[in-house]
Amino acid sequence: MISRSIIDPGVISFVRTNVVIECAGEFTRGMTVVDLKGVTGRPANADVAVNVDTARLWKLFGNALKRLP
C-alpha cells in the first residue's frame, strides 16, 4: 500500500481497487489491468492514484527547490 504521508496529502487522490497483470492474454500479455468500475468483482488489492492537483504539486516542488542550498 502506498504511504499517503506526504507533505500535502490533498495533492494526490487515490482509490482502492483491484489491479492485476494480464499474463495469459493473446493481445494483452503484460498489460496492467485496473478495475476502477468494479466489474470483475475481485477484491481491492491496491491504491491507485486517480487525480493530481498539478498546480499544488508544482507549488510544493518550487518551494522545495527554493530551500536547497
N, C-alpha and C positions, 0 to 999 in steps of 0.2 A: 504494500500500500504506500502511496506517495505521502510524504510528510507535508502537511499543509502549514507548517510553522515557518512561514516566510515573513518578511518584514511587513508586508501589506497583504494579508490573506484575501482581500477582495479583488486583487488584480487578476486572478485566475479562478474560473468557475469549473467545478468538477461534477460529474455524475458517476454513480456506482452502477456498473453494468457488466455484462458478460463479454469477454474478449477471448477469442481462440485463434490459433494459427491453422489455416487450412493446409493439411498435409497430403490429402488424397485426391484433390480435385484435378481434373484434366486441364482446365483453363485457369484455375485459381491457386495452384500449388504455391505455398509460401505466403499467401495473402493473409494479412491480419484482418479478421472479421470482428467488427464491433457491433453488438446488438443494442443500439440505442433505443429501439422501439419495443424491445422485449418480445419479439416474435418467435424466438426459439424456445422460450420457456426455461432456458438454462439459468442456474443461479448466478448472480453477480459475482465476479471474481477480480475486478479491477476498478480503480478510479481513473476516469478518462477526462482530460481537460477538454472542455467544450466551448469555452469563451475566454478571451483575453482582453482586458481593458488596456489597449495599446498605449493610450495617452498616459495613463498612470504608470504603466511599465516603463516607458521611455523617461518619464519624470524621475522615477526611482533610479533608473540607470544613470541618468545625467547627474543626479545628486551624489550618487556613489562615486562617479568619476571625479567630481569636484573635490571630494575628500581625499583623493590619492595624493601622496607627496610629490 
